[in-house]
Amino acid sequence: MIINAPALQQRFIRLRENKFFETFVILVIVISAMVIGAKTYVIPATTQRVFEVLDLAITLFFLAEIIIRMIADRSLKRFFSQGWNVFDFIIVVASLIPFEDSETALLGRLLRIFRVLRLVSIIPELRVLMNAFVTAIPRMGYVSLLMFIIFYIYAAMGSIFFSQINPELWNNITISMLTLFRVATFEDWTDVMYETMAVYPLSWAFYLSFIFIVAFVFLNMMIGIVLETLQKEHEQFSRDSGEGEAGEVHRIEQRTREMEQRLIRMERMLEQMNKK
């Protein structure tokens, strides 16, 4: 039997772009997550064997699905040029490695847990959210560094002034930072404040200034960074997919550039004709 490679590739392309196939892949990922969750309970031996067979079937399905996507991309270089494809490939290949030893069995179970993250690579909207999160991390890192400096300063002040009042909360700078984290998350922070106000009546200024700087300023700065990055990722996704206003603007820009290039070529041709 002769296999027609181009025809087979076209079939895989149509299969990859089929919405029912995509929905089925999502369903298998959800079932895989449910199997992982079910294994955390005490279950009978027969049910355990059923789960093992089901886990093997899911692994083989993921292997077939990744092979279909690799063939449909026409070249391995193009396939591995996309980060999410690399992530899926690593997860699938890692799931194929047998872990018979009791010490490495835990590693095998952990690798199978990460198969749930394949939902992110399958669903475009989740990819947009994850890309926005990863892109925002460097900018959030500078805000976090500045927050740490503020935490450190206030923790040192709290340890100096309040360590004699309650050593469990203010004994040293490490414990003081944990206490300030409790204050920043509003976890019974008034109890901490009233305790120190019994000795230092004006200590409320310490807590209110800290909450204003950390909870109101820095946290809102982080939210602003995430929202700005998310908006840019949505616009990029709309341009790439050709949907929404950003996609329409992108198409207009492309057509405008094509028309400009055509006009330039026509002008050059007319100049050459005039010279002759």
Buried (B, 14 or more C-beta within 10 A) or exposed (E): EEEEEEEEBEBBBEBBEEEEBBEEBBEBBEBBBEBBEEBEEEEEEEEEEEBEEBBEEBBEBBBEBBEBBBBBBEEEEEBEEEEBBEBBBEBBEBBEEEBEEEEEEEEBBEBBEEBBBBBBBBBEEEBBBBBBBEBBEEBBEEBBEBBEEBBBEBBBBBBEBBBEBBEEBBBEBEBBBEBBEBBBEEEEBEEBBEBBBEEEEEBBEBBEEBBEBBBEBBBEBBEEBBEBBBEBBBBBBBBEEEEBEBBEEBEEEEEEEEEEEEEEEEEEEEEEEEEE
